[in-house]
Amino acid sequence: MRATKASSNRETTAADQGGERKRKLPRRGWTGRLSAAALLILTLLILALAPPVRIRLKSYLTGNRAQAVSARLARLFLAGRYRFYDVDPAMVWNNGRQIDHSHVTVDFLSSVVLRTDSRSLLVFARFDQFGPEDPPRFVVSIDGGVSKPVLWRSVLMPQRLSLGAAGEHTIVIRANSLRYYEIGSPFPLKQNVITGFAVPAKYRISVKPEPVRRQILLTVTDSIGQGYGTPDPAHDAWTARLADSGRWPGAVMNRGFVGARLVDFCQGAVSCAAYAGDLDRDYPTAAAYYFALGTNDFGAGQKCAPPSLFAESLLSLLQVLHGRNPRAALYLQTPLHRADEARPNPCGNTLSQFRDAELRMSHTFSWITPIDGFSQPFPQTTGDKSVFVDGVHLTVQGQEQYVHAVMQSLHLGY
């Protein structure tokens, strides 16, 4: 009897415990779901409010995979409330190439024409390249307005961009440029590109094809084109300012280096043809070339070359380029003024002699557009400290004056 009662008590206790487990299970499951949702929301908030990332992406998990996962989570979180538009990779202008030289400026530019009745939109991007002093950012120009830097709060979250008013907008977005003294990453060159847009679901968004086929303007420059002497060469240089402006209907690519002399890579038919082949290989769809060399050929000490050799080498280079890409425009700018231009170099030549030789040669051929760097509106007064840093290199103000002169020469609105 006692055994039966004990057995009955055990069964009752087990049944009670089983009942408690059954009653507690739904509560535990509901709590778990709440915790998971809260954790997801907290994670998204942390990512959204995170300060700018200032370290290089070193591990695969913090690189493209993390960004891809984060983009999917963001879209999942915004699903139903936002309308998305993914940018066709073919519409992203990625004209950069790793060049076989230690000093090259390469920019990546994305340009789209979109129409939306929303006053703002979210921009999704993929960031591959930024450094400790270069947090991920884009320089954005809306409808041809002043270019403004947009700093991404986190590489893992989209960035809100205000358009000011609803309607059709042309947005030119230039990614972080690689500073001319930081090049050295292995091929393929890393890139920052736009991957998509989103607007609230009650609004519409459409992205039109490029109004003009992607056109590359390749500038071949020396230290002035690299922004040498300015606080932030990658953004102060006239080449960077031209790319930022969005006035050129395509990508502005800058190839050059501090101390560049034409005769270093083009002296004689063989070497000039080889260099022209390199340019054509690296920029096969270039719509125009803008050469601004010569000041170092004049002021290079005992290594100076006579103006006649300089003009002859330059002509050899341009003839090969014209033969390979006859539809590309060729702009040839003579050197700017410099403080010592009237003093003969060790070879006995003045800077104006280089200028004159260049102009005589270029006027002989209809497919060369000569641009006189001595003339207005290019910088003139070399002793003006607000324009020239040292009588040769330009200040920020001088670079701005320079780019306006280039835009005027290219008939880009100035």
N, C-alpha and C positions, 0 to 999 in steps of 0.2 A: 504494500500500500504506500509505504514511504517512498520506495523506489519509483512507483508509478507517479506519485505526486511530484517528486523531484524531476522526473522526466518531463512531466507536464509543465513544470515551472521553466525548465530549460527551453522547451518548445515555445512557451509563451514569450520568454525573454528574447529568444532568437527571432520570433515573429515580430516582436516590438522593435528590435534593432533593425530588422529588415525593412519594417515600415518606416523607421526613421531615415534609413539610407535612401529609401524611395522618395520620401518627402524632401530630403535635403538635396538630392541630385539636381532637380530643376534649379534650385537656388544657386548651387555651385556653378552650374553651366551658365546661368544668366550673369553671375558675377564675373565669370571668365570672359564672356563676350564683352561686357562693359569695360573690363580691364584692357582687353585687346584694342577696343575702339579708342579708349582714352590714351593708350600708348601710341597708337597711330597718329592721333590728333596732336599729342605732345611732340612727337617726332617731327611732324610737318611744321609745327610752330617754331621749333628749335631751328630747323633748316631755314625757314623763312626769315627768322630774326637773327640768324648767325651773322657775325661781322664778316667783312670781306676776307676771302682766303688769301693769305700772303705767303704761302709756301708752294714750292713746285710739286706737281703731281708726280710722285715717285713710284707708287705701287699701282698695280693693275686695278685693285679693288677701289682705289680712290680716283681712278681715271674714268675712261669711257664707260665701263660697266656700271659704276656707281651713278654716273650721270644718266645713263639709259634707264636704270631701275628707278631713279628718282623722278625722271620725266614721266614714266608710266604711272607711278604713284600719284603724281600731281594731276595727271589727266583723269585718273580714277577718282580722285577726290573732287575734281571739278566737273566730272561727268554729269550731264543733265542740266547743269547750270551754265555751261559755256559751250560755245561752238568753236571747233578747231579747224585749222587749215595747216596742213603739212607742206613745207616748201619742197618742191621737186629739186633733188640734188643737181639736176641739170641747170637750174636757175641760179644756183649759188656760184658766184664768180670766184673761182679758186685758180688763179693764174700763177701762183708762186712755185718756184722750183729751187731746190738747193743748188746753188751755184758753187763751182769749184774755186772759191776764193774766200779768204777769211773775213773780208769786209764787204758785205752786201746788205742792202736794206730790202726786205721783201715784205709786202703788205698783202693782206687778204681782204677783199672787199665783197660784201654782199649787197646787192641793190635790187629792190623790188618796187613795183607799183601796185598798191592795194587800194581797194575801196571798201569802206565800212561806214555805217551810220552810227557807230559808237564813237565816243570822244576819247577813248583810250583802248589799249589792247595789251595783252600779255605776249611777250616775246620769248620763245624757247631757243636756246642756243647750246652749242657744244663747245666746250673750252678745252683745248689741248695744250695751249702755250701761254704761260704767264710766269713771272718770276717774283722774287721777294719784294722788289720795288715796283713791280707792275701787276697790281691786282687785276683780275679779269674785268675788262671794260670794252665798250664799243664807243666809237665816236659817231654820233647820229646827226644827220641833217634831214629835216622835214621840209618838203616843198621848197628846196633851195635856200632855206634859211641858214642862219649861223650854225656851224657844227658845234655840238655840245657833247662832252664826255658823259657816258652813262655807266656808272659803276655797278656791277652786279653784286648784290648783297651776299649771294651764295652761288657757287657754280652748280649747285644741285637744284635750284629753284628758278622758275621763269621770272622775268623782269617786267614790271608794268611800265608802259610808255604812254605818255599823254600826247594826244594829237591836237589838242586845242579845239577842234571843231569837227563835226561829222562831214563826210564827203570823200572825194578822191585825193589820196595823198601819195606823193613820191617820197619814199624813205630810202636814203643812202646810208648804209651802215658799214663802217670800216673797223675791222678788228684791231686789237693791239698789234702794232708793228714790232718787228724784231729789230732792236737797235743795232746799228752798224757794227758796234764793238761786241755784240753778244752772239753773232752768228757762229755756228759751229755745230749745231745739232745735226744728227745723221739724216740722210734721205730715207723716207719722204719727210719733208718739212712738216712740222706739226702746225695745226691751223685752228682758228676760232671761226665758226660758221653759224649762221642762223638756220634753225631746223624747223620752225613753225610759229604760228600765231594762234591766239584764242581771244574771243570777245564774248561777253555775256550772251546767253542763248537767245534773248529777245532781239538781238541785233544781227545783222548780216555782215559777212566778210567775203571778199573775193580777191584773188591775186591775179593780176594780168601778166601776160608774158612780157618779157623785156621789150620796151618800146624801140630800142636800138640793139642790134646784135652786139654782143659783148665785144668791146674794142679795147685793146691794150695800148696805152701810151707808155713807151719805155724811155725813161730818162737815163742818160749815161753822163755822170757828173763826177766832180771831184769833191773836196772837203766842204765847199760851199753848199753843194746839193745834199751833203750828209748832215748839214746843220752844225758843223763844227764851230764851237765858240758860243753856242746858245745853251741855256740851262737844261732844256729837254730836247735834244736833237731829233729824236724820233717823232716829235710832234711840232717842233718849231721850224724845221727845215722847209724850204719852199716846196720841195718835192712832196713832203708829207702834207703840207697845207693844200697843195693842189689836189691830192688824193682825198683829203677831208672835205673839200669844198663841194664835191659831187658835180662840178661843172663840166668836167670831161665825161662824155657819155660812155663810161667804161671804167676799167681799172688802170690806175697809174702805178707802174712798177718802176722802182728806182734801182739801177745797177751802177755801182761805182764804189769808190773808197777814198779815204783821206789820203791826199798826196798823189792822186791818180794823174798819170801823164799818158798822153796818147802813145808816145813812142815806147812805153813799157810793154804794150801788148800789140802794137801795130806800127811796125817800121819796115817797110818793104812789102812787096806784093804777097809773098808767102804768109808772113805773120798776119797781115791785115786780112787776107782771105780766111785764115784760120779763125781769127777773132769774129769776123762777120758770120762764119758758119756756126760758131758757138751761140751768138745772139739769135740767129734764126732757129737753131735747134731748141733753145730754151724758151723762146717766145715766137712760135711758128705762126700765131694768128695776130701778131702785132699790127695795129692799124697805123701807128705813127712812131717815129723815133725822134727824140729831142737830145741832141748832143750839146753839152756845155763844158768844153774842156779848153785847155790852152794856157791857163795862168801858171800851172806847174811846169809846163813845157818851157815857158819863158823864164821862170824863176827857180830853176833846179840846179843852180851852181854850175859846176864844171860839166854836168851831164846835159846841159842845154842843147837843144837841136835848133838849127837855123830855121827861120820861118818858112822858107821854100820847102824843106824836108817835111816840116809839120803839115803844110797844106797838101803836099803830094801824098803823104801817108793817109791823111784824112780822106782824100779823094778816092784812094784805092779801097778803103773800108766802105765808103758810101756806094761806090759802084758795085761792089759784090752784094751788099745788102739790097740795092735796087734791083739787081739781076735776080736775086732769090725771091724777093717780095716786091714786085713792081707796083702794086696797088698801095703800099704803105707810104705815108707822107714822111718826108725827111726834113726836119728842122735843124738848122745849124746856127747856134748862137755863139758869137765871139765872146772872149773873156770880158769880165766887168773891169771897171777902173780899179786900180790899186795904187797905194801911196808911192810906190817906187817905180811906176810904169815908165817914167821918162829916163830913168837911169839905165844905161845899157847893162845887160847881163854879161857874164864872163865870155860869151861868144860875140859880144858887141852888138846885140840886137835889143830893141825896145819892145814893149808890149804892143804898141800901136802897129809895129811891123807885122806881128803875128795876126793882129786883127785885119790889117789890109790884105795880107796874103790869103786869109780865109775868105774874105768878102770877094776878092777877085776870082778865086776858084769857084765859089758857089754861084756867082752871077753868070757863069758860063753854062750852067746846066739848069734847064727849066724844072726838073724834078727835085731840085734842092730849094728850100725856102730859107734864105739867109735872115738872121736876126742880129742886129747890131747891139751888143751888150754895152757899148760906150754911150748909146743914145738914151734920151728920156723915153719912157719913165723908169728905166733901170737906175739903181742907186748911183749917185754921182759924187757927192762930196766925201772923199775918203777920210778927211780929218774930222768929220762929224761923229762924235762918240756915240750918238744915239742911233747911228746907222752902221758904222763900221767898228768892230771890236779892236782891231789892230792894224787898220789900213788895208787889210786883205779880206778878212772874214767878217760876216755880217752879224749884227745883233738881231734880236727878235723883231724889232721894228724894220730893220733892213731886209730880213727874210720876207716879211709881209709885203714890203714895197716890191721886192723881187717877184713874188708870186703874182702880184697884180699885173706887173709888166709882162710876165709870161702868158697870163690869161688874155691880156690884150693882144699879144702877138698871135695867139691861137684862136682869136675871135670867140672867146668864151664869156663875153658879157662885160668886159672891162675896156 
